[in-house]
Amino acid sequence: MAKKGQKFKKYSSKLKEEVIRLYFEEQLPKRTIASLLGIDQNRVRLWINNYLTHGTVELKRGRPKKETLEEEMERLRAENAYLKL
């Protein structure tokens, strides 16, 4: 659990991509990758799982942006057409 005023480490995208490369291309175990790069084994596991589920190492933070008016109109038109059937 985070403590008040605690600083969190930030890892670059290049480091995360290197973890993915070592795991899939070099087929190194997670424990070996963690010790080679000096990071926690759970962090390596988390990045690999994110890559497997989302196809990317970087997850977007925050709430998704609202759709534009054009996208909303298109979605509503499609929904209306479906409901008319």
LINPE-V582717 format. One record per backbone hydrogen bond with DSSP energy under -1.0 kcal/mol. NH is the residue of the N-H (numbers start at 1). CO is the residue of the C=O. Records with the same first field share a line. If there is no record, write none. Layout:
NH = CO  CO
//
This chain:
6 = 3
16 = 12
17 = 13
18 = 14
19 = 15
20 = 16
21 = 17
22 = 18
23 = 19
24 = 20
25 = 21
26 = 21
28 = 22
33 = 29
34 = 30
35 = 31
36 = 32
37 = 33
38 = 34
39 = 34
44 = 40
45 = 41
46 = 42
47 = 43
48 = 44
49 = 45
50 = 46
51 = 47
52 = 48
53 = 49
54 = 50
55 = 51
72 = 68
73 = 69
74 = 70
75 = 71
76 = 72
77 = 73
78 = 74
79 = 75
80 = 76
81 = 77
82 = 78
83 = 79
84 = 80
//
